[in-house]
Every structure is written in C-alpha cells, then in structure tokens.
Amino acid sequence: MTPDKTTAPLVILCLEAGEAALLEQWAHAGFLPTIAGIMQRGSSGRLTGPELVNEHGVWVSLFSGLSRDQHGYYYWRPLKPGTYELELTDLGDISALPFWSCLRGSSKKAAIIDPSESRLVSGLPGLQLANWAPHNARYAACSEPASLLPELRERFGQEMAVEEDVDSDLARDREIYRGLLKQIAQKGALCRDVVRRDRFDLIAITFLESHIAGHQFLKYCSDVRGPAAIEDAELSDAIRNIYQAIDKELGLLLADASADANVFVVSNVGLQEDYPSRQIIEAFCRELGYQVPAKSGSFSFRALARRALPAALRNALSGRLARSTRERLLADGFRTGTDWQKTTAFAIPTLYTSFLRVNLRGREPQGIVEPREYDSVLDRLQADLEQLIDPQSNRPAVKRIERSVDLFGGGPPFSLPDLFVEWTPTAYIKSTVVHPQAVLIQRNLDYSRGSHHTYHGFLAAAGPSIGNRGSLGNIEILDLAPTFLQLMNENVPSAMRGTVNEKLCHL
C-alpha cells in the first residue's frame, strides 16, 4: 500500500451520515480509538457551507469540488428541467466527476471502494468497486476492471445488502443490527484485500452502514433521545456499536498504510429526530393559493380513483406496489393534478427538506410569473413560511429558508429549487401547522420514519502534510477536493469553486 516516493499517499475514509456530535463524544470517551487517534495526532472540525442546504448531493460536491448550481443534483427524484415531469436520477446524469478523475493519464493509482453518489471513472489507474454495500441500493454492484467484482464475490461471498426497514418490529431491528455487524466485518476484510493488491497513491473507502444504523436504531439511542429512548438490551447502544465496528475496520486498514500517509476521516451529514413534512408543504402551496389544483375533468381516471379512496387505504395499497409503479403514480399525480396556468409556485415532492419552485415564464413550460416578479414571489413565499406555527410546541414550524440565488449566485436556477425549506425538527409527526390564513394538515403518512439529517458534516485529518493541530472550526465542503489534489501534487481544475485549505495542506 506504499506508493512511489514522489508524493505521500492519501487515505480518505468516509462514514456516511455519521453524526459529528456522536463521533466526537464517543471518540473522547474511548469508544472510537482509531478516529480519536487521528483527532489527537492531527485536527478535526465540522463541514459546513451552502452545499449543506440538503443532504442529497453533498458527496457530489465534496468529491467533485463543484457547487450545486454547477452539477444540479439535489434529490434522487428531481423535477426534469423544462417540464413538469419527475424522474429518477441516474448517476450518469450527474455532470460532475470526482476529484480522482484528475489522475487519469498519470502514473498515480487509486483504490476506490463504494463512493457515495459517484460512478466508476473510466480510464482511472487502479481499482474501483461501487455499490458493494450501499444505502438503499438502486444500482447493481460493478467494478473496474470488470474482473474485480467476480473475484471478490468468489473470495468473500455475495454482497449482504443489509437495508433499512422503516416498518420493522423489534425482532427485525435485531436482525438488521446483527446483519450490519457482519456486513461491516465482510466489507473491512474485502477492503484490506483490495488495497493490498497494489501500491496506491489514493485510497478512498466509504462505509455506509452508519447511515442505515442511524435511521434504524435512533429510537433506541439515549445519547440522542435521552429518557425517551426505547430500552432494549441488545439495541440500546446499537448506533455506537456500529460506529465502533467501523472504527475497528478503519484501524485495521490504517495498520497497513504507509507511515507517511495523510489520513482523512469524513462524514457528509449528521442525524437527528424528525418526521416527514411532505403533506404540510403541499397543503401550504394549495391552501395559500400558490399551487392551484386541476379541475376534476382534467384528472386521469387513475388520479380520480386515487382521490376517491380514503388516505389510509391508499397508503396500505401503495405499500404493496413495486417501487417503479409507486414512482410512476406519484409522477402522474404531480403532472396532472395542478392547473399550471394558474399556479405561481409549487412544491417538488420530497419527504423532509422541502423544495419550492416558482412557475417562472420562460423556464417552466406553462410559467405565469414574469421574471420581474420573481423576487416578489420569493418574498411572499418566505413571509408566509415564516408565519407557520407548530401548535404542539407553539414554535415556528420552519427552521431555515434558503434561496438558490443567495446560496449560489446568478439568476433563477435552471435545475435547482428556488427555495430550500428546512423544517424545525420534532420528535413527533407535525400533523397540524397553523398559518394566520389557513390550517395545514397531514394525516396517514405512507412513510413515517422518525429520523432525518443534520446539515453539518465531520472531518478529522492527520499526517505529515496536515498543517494544523487541534480544532479546525468550520471547513467549507468545496475546499476539500482542491485540498486533496494539492496533497497529491496534482493541478486543481479551474472549474472547482473552492480553494486549498492551508490548515489541511502544509507542503
């Protein structure tokens, strides 16, 4: 695993959705000795910046160094620009290559394993493996070279593919927990096998089990929920034990690393209690007159039948449908259920963070808002959102409202939402939200997971080229890709928005 002498090796170890507060707490308490050792030898901080307006796309920006307005990715089921169509995003549609694509044509070799929100890079010297142990897999495992995947299956068995289960009971939670521990051990052994096959200048490995565990076992975690946590002898420390198992594998990987390696541990976002707010934002647009329903005669037979069924029955039937069928029904309802010629703004369907889009003339197919009115519509939307109250807490229902034009510059975005709306997190379903002019209601959620993400990440770094010791404070996401390239003595492409973080790069 020792590369040539012209550059120190770079090792990037990622925990997807590892909550920074828990990583810091458990590292200081001695539960995560590998991460604690990196923090003690080097430095650590929180990842921040405009890219963290939403969890989807954070890895794209982090690995590519490109901002959201450049790559356009914000959700796995976005609005197709220039239409009122919803479409599942394919990784090949994301116009952003990870920073290691800059190694093509060089003598430097990379070992890339399970990079989140990223695809294989053709022509990259080294080895690549994707989707071996993903979170909510939509893509089949693949490798470069193609012969690597069957070799790994022969040596380590088939992928275990342990997945999150929103509708689980205690027995199922225990089964998932034990499966994740086995999967982490399998993944660690596989990673060690891969990185021992050659001398690599870059090693980038992601463990996604922390993401699955966070959602699946948050209800048992007293370090997050306090006295409200469910007590169970096996699962009360399940999240911590999953983090510990990953930390152990990181230590075994680093035991093989060159002594002069620059090592980073990175998490993209965190975790907290919260429930979906999809029906609330849809009711907001509808009840306050922004999004006008289509006339009944404009609905398809399928849409009319859906409206005729009680919500509870619709949800029960929906749960039995194939995902592709559910997605098609949702897209059909979105497209046909609105009178676009009377709509000024609309919600793009999502579960947690809400996305609002102005029905802008010249951008949307039936846009009615003139460009000169764009800012005033955003002002009205924001003013109405700021008046929303959660009657159960008597607090504002919305925590943060961000405009794409403020976050990323330029005029109205081509593909991004115009507004990102972060709801105030709650440990209960927000069944009612009150506006001075309307009561917004959501009932019978077909997806009621009680956890969501915090919008900050974690970073720890140590090595001979790491220029800082102790706390780094806040680190901009977009600065990481340029910094990684600088540490590898590679040129930083001009398209990258960030700059080299001198605290992390002392060459």
C-alpha positions as CSV (number, residue, x, y, z in Angstrom):
1,M,0.0,0.0,0.0
2,T,3.1,2.3,-0.1
3,P,3.1,4.4,-3.3
4,D,6.1,5.9,-5.1
5,K,8.3,8.4,-3.2
6,T,7.3,11.5,-5.1
7,T,4.1,12.0,-3.1
8,A,2.7,10.9,0.3
9,P,-0.2,8.6,0.0
10,L,-3.7,10.0,0.7
11,V,-6.2,7.9,2.5
12,I,-9.8,9.1,2.8
13,L,-12.2,7.0,5.0
14,C,-15.8,8.0,4.9
15,L,-18.7,7.3,7.3
16,E,-21.9,8.2,5.6
17,A,-24.3,10.2,7.8
18,G,-22.0,9.8,10.8
19,E,-23.3,12.4,13.3
20,A,-20.5,14.7,14.2
21,A,-21.6,15.2,17.8
22,L,-21.7,11.4,18.4
23,L,-18.4,10.8,16.7
24,E,-16.8,13.5,18.9
25,Q,-18.5,12.3,22.0
26,W,-17.7,8.6,21.6
27,A,-14.1,9.3,20.4
28,H,-13.4,11.3,23.5
29,A,-15.0,8.6,25.6
30,G,-12.7,6.0,24.2
31,F,-15.2,4.0,22.1
32,L,-13.7,5.1,18.7
33,P,-9.9,4.7,19.2
34,T,-9.0,5.0,15.6
35,I,-10.9,8.2,15.0
36,A,-9.7,9.5,18.4
37,G,-6.1,8.8,17.5
38,I,-6.4,10.8,14.2
39,M,-8.0,13.7,16.1
40,Q,-5.2,13.7,18.7
41,R,-2.4,13.5,16.2
42,G,-3.9,16.0,13.8
43,S,-7.0,18.1,13.7
44,S,-10.8,18.0,13.4
45,G,-13.8,20.2,12.6
46,R,-17.2,20.5,11.1
47,L,-18.1,20.6,7.4
48,T,-20.3,23.5,6.5
49,G,-21.2,25.7,3.6
50,P,-24.0,26.3,1.1
51,E,-23.7,22.8,-0.2
52,L,-25.2,21.5,3.1
53,V,-28.6,23.1,2.3
54,N,-29.8,19.5,1.7
55,E,-28.3,16.0,2.3
56,H,-28.6,14.8,-1.3
57,G,-25.7,15.9,-3.4
58,V,-23.3,16.6,-0.6
59,W,-21.0,13.8,-1.6
60,V,-21.2,15.0,-5.3
61,S,-19.9,18.5,-4.3
62,L,-17.4,17.2,-1.8
63,F,-15.8,14.7,-4.2
64,S,-16.0,16.9,-7.3
65,G,-15.3,20.3,-5.9
66,L,-18.3,21.6,-7.9
67,S,-21.1,23.6,-6.5
68,R,-24.8,22.5,-6.7
69,D,-25.5,25.1,-9.3
70,Q,-22.8,23.5,-11.5
71,H,-23.8,19.9,-11.2
72,G,-27.5,20.5,-10.5
73,Y,-28.1,17.5,-8.2
74,Y,-30.3,18.0,-5.2
75,Y,-32.6,14.9,-4.9
76,W,-32.9,11.4,-6.3
77,R,-36.3,12.3,-7.8
78,P,-36.0,15.8,-9.1
79,L,-38.1,17.9,-11.4
80,K,-36.8,17.5,-15.0
81,P,-35.9,21.0,-16.1
82,G,-38.2,22.5,-18.7
83,T,-41.0,20.1,-17.8
84,Y,-43.4,19.2,-15.1
85,E,-42.1,15.6,-15.0
86,L,-40.5,13.9,-12.0
87,E,-37.7,11.5,-12.9
88,L,-35.4,9.2,-11.0
89,T,-31.8,10.4,-11.3
90,D,-29.2,8.2,-12.8
91,L,-25.7,8.7,-11.6
92,G,-24.6,9.0,-15.2
93,D,-26.8,12.1,-15.5
94,I,-24.8,14.0,-12.8
95,S,-22.3,16.2,-14.6
96,A,-19.6,16.1,-12.0
97,L,-16.7,13.7,-11.8
98,P,-14.9,13.0,-8.5
99,F,-11.5,14.6,-8.0
100,W,-9.7,11.3,-8.6
101,S,-10.7,11.6,-12.2
102,C,-7.8,14.0,-12.4
103,L,-5.4,11.0,-12.0
104,R,-6.3,9.7,-15.4
105,G,-3.3,9.7,-17.7
106,S,-0.9,9.9,-14.7
107,S,1.2,7.3,-13.0
108,K,-0.7,7.6,-9.7
109,K,-3.0,4.7,-8.8
110,A,-6.2,4.8,-6.9
111,A,-8.3,2.3,-4.9
112,I,-11.9,3.5,-4.7
113,I,-14.5,1.4,-2.8
114,D,-18.2,2.3,-2.5
115,P,-18.0,6.0,-3.2
116,S,-21.4,7.6,-2.4
117,E,-23.2,9.5,-5.2
118,S,-20.5,8.6,-7.6
119,R,-19.9,6.3,-10.5
120,L,-16.9,4.5,-11.9
121,V,-14.4,6.6,-13.7
122,S,-13.2,5.0,-16.9
123,G,-9.5,5.1,-17.6
124,L,-8.6,5.6,-13.9
125,P,-5.4,3.7,-13.0
126,G,-6.0,1.3,-10.2
127,L,-9.1,-0.5,-8.8
128,Q,-12.7,0.7,-8.3
129,L,-15.7,-1.1,-6.7
130,A,-19.1,0.5,-6.4
131,N,-22.4,-0.5,-4.7
132,W,-21.0,-3.4,-2.8
133,A,-22.7,-2.3,0.4
134,P,-24.8,0.8,-0.4
135,H,-27.6,2.5,1.5
136,N,-30.9,2.0,-0.3
137,A,-29.4,0.4,-3.3
138,R,-30.7,1.5,-6.7
139,Y,-27.7,0.3,-8.7
140,A,-26.0,-3.1,-9.1
141,A,-22.5,-3.7,-7.9
142,C,-19.8,-3.0,-10.5
143,S,-16.1,-2.7,-10.7
144,E,-13.2,-1.5,-12.8
145,P,-11.7,-3.7,-14.1
146,A,-14.8,-5.7,-14.5
147,S,-13.0,-8.9,-13.4
148,L,-12.6,-7.5,-9.9
149,L,-16.2,-8.0,-8.8
150,P,-16.4,-11.7,-9.5
151,E,-13.1,-12.2,-7.9
152,L,-14.3,-10.5,-4.7
153,R,-17.6,-12.5,-4.7
154,E,-15.6,-15.7,-5.1
155,R,-13.4,-14.7,-2.1
156,F,-15.9,-13.1,0.2
157,G,-19.3,-14.3,-0.9
158,Q,-22.2,-12.4,-2.3
159,E,-23.0,-8.9,-1.2
160,M,-25.0,-9.0,2.0
161,A,-27.1,-6.0,1.0
162,V,-28.5,-5.2,4.5
163,E,-31.1,-2.5,4.1
164,E,-33.1,-0.1,6.2
165,D,-36.6,-1.2,7.1
166,V,-39.0,1.6,8.1
167,D,-41.8,-0.8,9.1
168,S,-39.7,-3.1,11.2
169,D,-40.5,-4.5,14.6
170,L,-38.1,-5.3,17.4
171,A,-37.2,-8.8,16.0
172,R,-36.5,-7.3,12.6
173,D,-34.4,-4.5,14.1
174,R,-32.2,-7.1,15.9
175,E,-31.8,-9.0,12.6
176,I,-30.7,-5.8,10.8
177,Y,-28.3,-4.9,13.6
178,R,-26.6,-8.3,13.5
179,G,-26.6,-8.2,9.7
180,L,-24.9,-4.8,9.7
181,L,-22.1,-6.0,12.1
182,K,-21.5,-9.0,9.8
183,Q,-21.5,-6.7,6.7
184,I,-19.0,-4.3,8.2
185,A,-16.6,-7.2,9.0
186,Q,-17.1,-8.5,5.4
187,K,-16.6,-5.1,4.0
188,G,-13.4,-4.4,6.1
189,A,-11.8,-7.7,5.0
190,L,-12.7,-7.0,1.4
191,C,-11.2,-3.5,1.6
192,R,-8.0,-4.8,3.1
193,D,-7.7,-7.4,0.3
194,V,-8.2,-4.7,-2.4
195,V,-5.7,-2.2,-1.0
196,R,-3.1,-4.9,-0.6
197,R,-3.2,-5.8,-4.3
198,D,-1.0,-2.8,-5.4
199,R,0.7,0.3,-4.3
200,F,-1.8,3.1,-4.3
201,D,-1.4,6.9,-4.1
202,L,-5.0,7.4,-3.2
203,I,-7.4,5.1,-1.2
204,A,-11.0,6.3,-0.8
205,I,-13.4,4.0,1.1
206,T,-16.9,4.7,2.3
207,F,-18.8,2.7,5.0
208,L,-22.5,3.3,4.6
209,E,-23.6,1.1,7.5
210,S,-23.5,4.2,9.7
211,H,-26.3,5.7,7.6
212,I,-28.5,2.7,7.8
213,A,-27.9,2.2,11.6
214,G,-28.6,5.9,12.3
215,H,-32.1,5.7,10.8
216,Q,-32.9,2.2,12.0
217,F,-31.7,2.5,15.7
218,L,-32.1,6.1,16.6
219,K,-35.2,5.3,18.6
220,Y,-33.1,3.2,20.9
221,C,-30.3,5.7,21.3
222,S,-30.3,7.5,24.7
223,D,-27.4,9.7,23.7
224,V,-29.8,11.4,21.2
225,R,-33.3,10.8,22.7
226,G,-32.5,10.8,26.4
227,P,-35.2,9.3,28.6
228,A,-37.5,8.9,25.5
229,A,-35.2,6.2,24.1
230,I,-36.6,2.7,23.8
231,E,-34.8,0.4,26.2
232,D,-33.5,-2.9,24.7
233,A,-30.6,-4.8,26.0
234,E,-29.2,-5.5,22.5
235,L,-30.1,-2.3,20.7
236,S,-29.7,0.5,23.3
237,D,-26.1,1.0,22.1
238,A,-26.7,-0.2,18.5
239,I,-25.6,3.0,16.8
240,R,-22.5,3.3,18.9
241,N,-21.6,-0.3,18.4
242,I,-22.0,0.1,14.6
243,Y,-19.7,3.2,14.7
244,Q,-17.3,1.1,16.9
245,A,-17.3,-1.8,14.4
246,I,-16.5,0.7,11.5
247,D,-13.8,2.3,13.6
248,K,-12.2,-1.1,14.2
249,E,-12.1,-1.7,10.4
250,L,-10.6,1.7,9.8
251,G,-7.9,0.9,12.3
252,L,-7.1,-2.4,10.6
253,L,-6.9,-0.6,7.2
254,L,-4.6,2.1,8.6
255,A,-2.4,-0.6,10.1
256,D,-1.4,-1.5,6.5
257,A,-0.9,2.2,5.5
258,S,2.4,3.8,4.9
259,A,3.7,5.7,7.9
260,D,3.8,8.9,5.8
261,A,0.2,8.7,4.7
262,N,-2.1,11.7,5.0
263,V,-5.3,10.3,6.5
264,F,-8.8,11.9,6.5
265,V,-12.0,10.6,8.2
266,V,-15.1,12.3,6.7
267,S,-18.8,12.3,7.2
268,N,-21.2,14.2,5.0
269,V,-24.2,14.9,7.2
270,G,-25.5,14.0,10.7
271,L,-28.6,12.6,12.2
272,Q,-31.5,13.8,14.4
273,E,-35.1,13.1,15.3
274,D,-37.6,14.3,12.8
275,Y,-40.6,13.2,10.7
276,P,-41.6,13.9,7.1
277,S,-43.4,17.1,6.1
278,R,-44.4,16.4,2.5
279,Q,-48.1,16.9,3.1
280,I,-47.5,20.1,5.0
281,I,-45.6,21.8,2.2
282,E,-48.2,20.6,-0.3
283,A,-51.0,21.9,1.8
284,F,-49.1,25.2,2.2
285,C,-49.0,25.7,-1.6
286,R,-52.5,24.7,-2.1
287,E,-54.3,26.4,0.9
288,L,-52.5,29.7,0.3
289,G,-53.3,29.8,-3.4
290,Y,-49.8,29.3,-4.8
291,Q,-50.5,25.9,-6.4
292,V,-54.0,25.6,-7.9
293,P,-55.5,22.1,-8.3
294,A,-56.5,21.0,-11.7
295,K,-60.2,20.9,-12.5
296,S,-61.7,17.4,-11.8
297,G,-62.3,16.9,-15.5
298,S,-58.5,17.3,-16.1
299,F,-57.6,14.4,-13.9
300,S,-56.8,11.0,-15.4
301,F,-59.0,8.1,-14.3
302,R,-56.2,6.9,-12.1
303,A,-56.0,10.3,-10.3
304,L,-59.8,10.3,-9.8
305,A,-59.7,6.8,-8.4
306,R,-56.9,7.8,-6.1
307,R,-58.9,10.8,-4.7
308,A,-61.9,8.6,-4.1
309,L,-60.1,6.2,-1.8
310,P,-59.5,7.0,1.9
311,A,-55.9,8.0,2.7
312,A,-55.3,5.0,5.0
313,L,-56.5,2.6,2.3
314,R,-54.4,4.4,-0.4
315,N,-51.3,4.1,1.8
316,A,-51.9,0.4,2.5
317,L,-52.4,-0.3,-1.2
318,S,-49.4,1.8,-2.1
319,G,-47.1,-0.2,0.2
320,R,-47.8,-3.3,-1.8
321,L,-46.9,-1.8,-5.1
322,A,-43.5,-2.1,-6.8
323,R,-41.3,1.0,-6.3
324,S,-41.4,1.7,-10.1
325,T,-45.2,1.7,-10.0
326,R,-45.3,4.0,-7.0
327,E,-42.9,6.4,-8.7
328,R,-45.0,6.4,-11.8
329,L,-48.2,7.1,-9.9
330,L,-46.6,9.9,-8.0
331,A,-45.2,11.5,-11.2
332,D,-48.6,11.2,-12.9
333,G,-50.4,12.8,-10.0
334,F,-47.9,15.6,-9.8
335,R,-48.1,16.4,-13.5
336,T,-51.9,16.1,-13.9
337,G,-53.0,17.3,-10.5
338,T,-52.2,21.0,-11.0
339,D,-53.6,23.8,-13.1
340,W,-50.2,25.1,-14.2
341,Q,-51.7,28.1,-16.0
342,K,-53.0,29.4,-12.6
343,T,-50.1,28.3,-10.4
344,T,-47.4,30.8,-9.2
345,A,-45.3,28.4,-7.2
346,F,-45.3,24.7,-6.4
347,A,-43.7,22.0,-4.2
348,I,-41.5,19.3,-5.7
349,P,-42.5,16.2,-3.8
350,T,-40.0,15.2,-1.2
351,L,-40.1,13.8,2.4
352,Y,-38.1,16.1,4.7
353,T,-36.4,19.2,3.4
354,S,-38.9,20.9,1.1
355,F,-38.2,22.3,-2.4
356,L,-40.3,25.2,-3.8
357,R,-40.1,26.3,-7.4
358,V,-41.6,29.4,-8.9
359,N,-43.7,28.8,-12.0
360,L,-41.5,31.2,-14.0
361,R,-42.3,32.2,-17.5
362,G,-39.6,31.2,-19.9
363,R,-38.3,28.5,-17.6
364,E,-41.4,26.4,-16.9
365,P,-43.5,25.1,-19.8
366,Q,-46.6,27.0,-18.7
367,G,-44.9,29.6,-16.4
368,I,-47.1,32.6,-15.5
369,V,-44.7,34.5,-13.2
370,E,-42.9,37.2,-15.1
371,P,-39.1,37.5,-14.5
372,R,-39.6,40.9,-13.0
373,E,-42.0,39.4,-10.4
374,Y,-39.6,36.6,-9.4
375,D,-38.1,38.2,-6.3
376,S,-41.5,39.4,-5.1
377,V,-42.9,35.9,-5.3
378,L,-40.0,34.6,-3.3
379,D,-40.6,37.3,-0.7
380,R,-44.2,36.3,-0.4
381,L,-43.3,32.6,0.0
382,Q,-40.7,33.4,2.6
383,A,-43.0,35.7,4.5
384,D,-45.8,33.0,4.6
385,L,-43.3,30.3,5.6
386,E,-42.0,32.4,8.4
387,Q,-45.6,32.7,9.8
388,L,-46.1,28.9,10.1
389,I,-46.5,27.8,13.7
390,D,-46.4,24.3,15.1
391,P,-49.3,24.4,17.7
392,Q,-47.9,21.4,19.6
393,S,-44.7,23.3,20.5
394,N,-46.0,26.9,19.8
395,R,-42.8,27.5,18.0
396,P,-42.0,28.3,14.3
397,A,-42.6,25.3,12.2
398,V,-39.8,26.3,9.8
399,K,-36.2,26.5,10.9
400,R,-34.4,27.8,7.8
401,I,-35.3,29.1,4.4
402,E,-32.6,29.4,1.7
403,R,-32.8,30.9,-1.8
404,S,-30.7,29.3,-4.5
405,V,-29.9,32.8,-5.8
406,D,-28.4,33.7,-2.5
407,L,-26.5,30.5,-1.9
408,F,-25.1,30.0,-5.4
409,G,-25.3,33.4,-7.1
410,G,-26.6,34.2,-10.5
411,G,-30.3,34.5,-11.6
412,P,-33.1,32.0,-11.2
413,P,-31.6,28.5,-11.2
414,F,-32.1,26.2,-14.2
415,S,-32.4,22.9,-12.3
416,L,-32.3,23.7,-8.6
417,P,-35.3,24.6,-6.5
418,D,-35.8,28.3,-5.9
419,L,-36.3,27.8,-2.2
420,F,-35.0,25.1,0.2
421,V,-37.1,24.8,3.3
422,E,-35.8,23.1,6.4
423,W,-38.5,22.3,8.9
424,T,-37.9,22.6,12.7
425,P,-37.1,19.0,13.8
426,T,-39.6,17.4,16.1
427,A,-39.8,14.0,17.9
428,Y,-43.4,13.7,16.7
429,I,-45.3,13.9,13.4
430,K,-46.3,17.5,12.6
431,S,-50.0,16.6,12.0
432,T,-51.1,20.3,12.0
433,V,-49.3,23.5,11.2
434,V,-51.0,26.9,11.5
435,H,-50.8,29.9,9.3
436,P,-52.9,33.1,10.0
437,Q,-55.0,32.3,6.9
438,A,-55.0,28.5,6.9
439,V,-54.6,25.3,8.9
440,L,-52.3,22.8,7.2
441,I,-52.9,19.2,7.9
442,Q,-51.1,15.9,7.2
443,R,-52.6,12.6,8.1
444,N,-51.9,8.9,7.4
445,L,-48.3,9.3,6.2
446,D,-47.3,6.4,4.0
447,Y,-43.7,7.0,5.1
448,S,-43.3,7.9,8.8
449,R,-39.6,7.3,9.6
450,G,-38.8,9.3,12.8
451,S,-35.3,10.4,11.8
452,H,-33.7,12.8,9.4
453,H,-30.3,14.5,8.9
454,T,-28.5,17.5,10.4
455,Y,-26.8,19.7,7.9
456,H,-23.2,19.6,9.0
457,G,-20.5,17.1,8.5
458,F,-17.4,15.9,10.3
459,L,-13.7,15.8,9.4
460,A,-10.6,14.6,11.1
461,A,-7.2,14.6,9.5
462,A,-3.6,13.7,10.4
463,G,-0.4,13.1,8.6
464,P,2.9,14.7,7.7
465,S,1.3,17.2,5.3
466,I,-1.5,18.3,7.6
467,G,-0.6,21.7,8.7
468,N,-2.8,22.2,11.7
469,R,-3.2,20.6,15.1
470,G,-6.4,20.8,17.3
471,S,-9.7,22.3,16.2
472,L,-10.2,23.5,12.7
473,G,-13.6,25.0,13.3
474,N,-15.8,25.1,10.2
475,I,-14.4,23.8,6.9
476,E,-16.1,24.5,3.6
477,I,-17.1,21.4,1.7
478,L,-15.9,22.8,-1.6
479,D,-12.4,23.3,-0.3
480,L,-11.8,19.5,0.2
481,A,-11.4,18.4,-3.4
482,P,-8.8,21.1,-4.2
483,T,-7.0,20.3,-0.9
484,F,-6.9,16.6,-1.8
485,L,-5.5,17.3,-5.2
486,Q,-2.9,19.7,-3.7
487,L,-1.8,17.0,-1.2
488,M,-1.3,14.7,-4.2
489,N,0.7,17.3,-6.1
490,E,-1.9,17.4,-8.8
491,N,-3.3,20.6,-10.6
492,V,-6.6,21.9,-9.3
493,P,-9.1,22.4,-12.2
494,S,-10.3,25.9,-12.7
495,A,-13.9,24.7,-12.5
496,M,-13.6,23.9,-8.8
497,R,-15.2,26.6,-6.7
498,G,-13.3,26.0,-3.5
499,T,-9.7,26.8,-2.6
500,V,-6.9,24.8,-0.9
501,N,-7.4,24.8,2.8
502,E,-3.9,25.7,4.1
503,K,-4.7,24.4,7.6
504,L,-5.1,20.9,6.0
505,C,-2.3,21.2,3.4
506,H,1.2,22.1,4.6
507,L,3.5,21.1,1.8
